[in-house]
Amino acid sequence: MRFVNLADRFDISSQETKYIDVIKFAETFYKQANPGLSENPMVKIEEYSLTYNQLQSELDAKREQF
């Protein structure tokens, strides 16, 4: 699943910021897709760069070196 923030500095408005509990969403999504399972799923959340070729934390570490 990919979540994208489509708002940027040019879309400033009076709308309030909305937040998603990504872990709760993933667990609920998994349970709905697998209704027969009674065990709790293991959820792993990772943030990737915009190009999706490396973890965001790795990219941040590389940027600090330059």
C-alpha positions as CSV (number, residue, x, y, z in Angstrom):
1,M,0.0,0.0,0.0
2,R,1.3,3.4,-0.8
3,F,0.2,6.6,0.9
4,V,1.1,9.9,-0.7
5,N,0.7,13.4,0.6
6,L,-0.8,15.2,-2.4
7,A,-0.9,18.6,-0.7
8,D,2.1,20.9,-1.1
9,R,2.9,24.5,-0.3
10,F,0.9,25.6,-3.3
11,D,-2.3,23.9,-2.0
12,I,-2.5,25.8,1.3
13,S,-6.1,26.1,2.5
14,S,-8.1,26.2,5.6
15,Q,-8.5,22.4,5.5
16,E,-7.4,20.6,8.6
17,T,-4.6,18.0,8.4
18,K,-5.8,14.5,8.5
19,Y,-3.8,11.7,10.0
20,I,-3.9,7.9,9.5
21,D,-2.8,5.3,12.0
22,V,-0.9,3.3,9.4
23,I,-0.3,0.3,11.6
24,K,-4.0,0.0,12.6
25,F,-5.0,0.4,8.9
26,A,-2.6,-2.4,7.9
27,E,-3.8,-4.8,10.6
28,T,-7.5,-4.1,9.7
29,F,-6.8,-4.5,5.9
30,Y,-5.0,-7.8,6.5
31,K,-7.8,-9.1,8.7
32,Q,-10.4,-8.2,6.2
33,A,-8.4,-9.9,3.4
34,N,-7.9,-13.0,5.5
35,P,-11.1,-13.5,7.5
36,G,-10.4,-17.1,8.6
37,L,-7.2,-16.3,10.5
38,S,-7.5,-15.7,14.2
39,E,-3.9,-14.7,14.9
40,N,-2.7,-11.1,14.9
41,P,-0.7,-10.2,11.8
42,M,2.9,-9.0,12.0
43,V,3.0,-5.6,10.4
44,K,6.1,-4.0,8.9
45,I,6.0,-0.4,7.9
46,E,8.8,1.1,5.8
47,E,9.2,4.5,4.3
48,Y,10.8,4.5,0.8
49,S,12.2,7.3,-1.2
50,L,10.0,8.9,-3.9
51,T,11.7,6.7,-6.6
52,Y,11.1,3.6,-4.4
53,N,14.7,2.4,-4.9
54,Q,15.9,2.7,-1.3
55,L,14.7,3.2,2.2
56,Q,14.2,6.9,3.1
57,S,16.5,6.4,6.1
58,E,19.3,5.2,3.8
59,L,18.8,8.2,1.5
60,D,18.8,10.6,4.5
61,A,22.1,9.0,5.7
62,K,23.7,9.5,2.3
63,R,22.6,13.1,2.1
64,E,24.2,13.8,5.4
65,Q,27.6,12.6,4.0
66,F,27.5,15.1,1.1
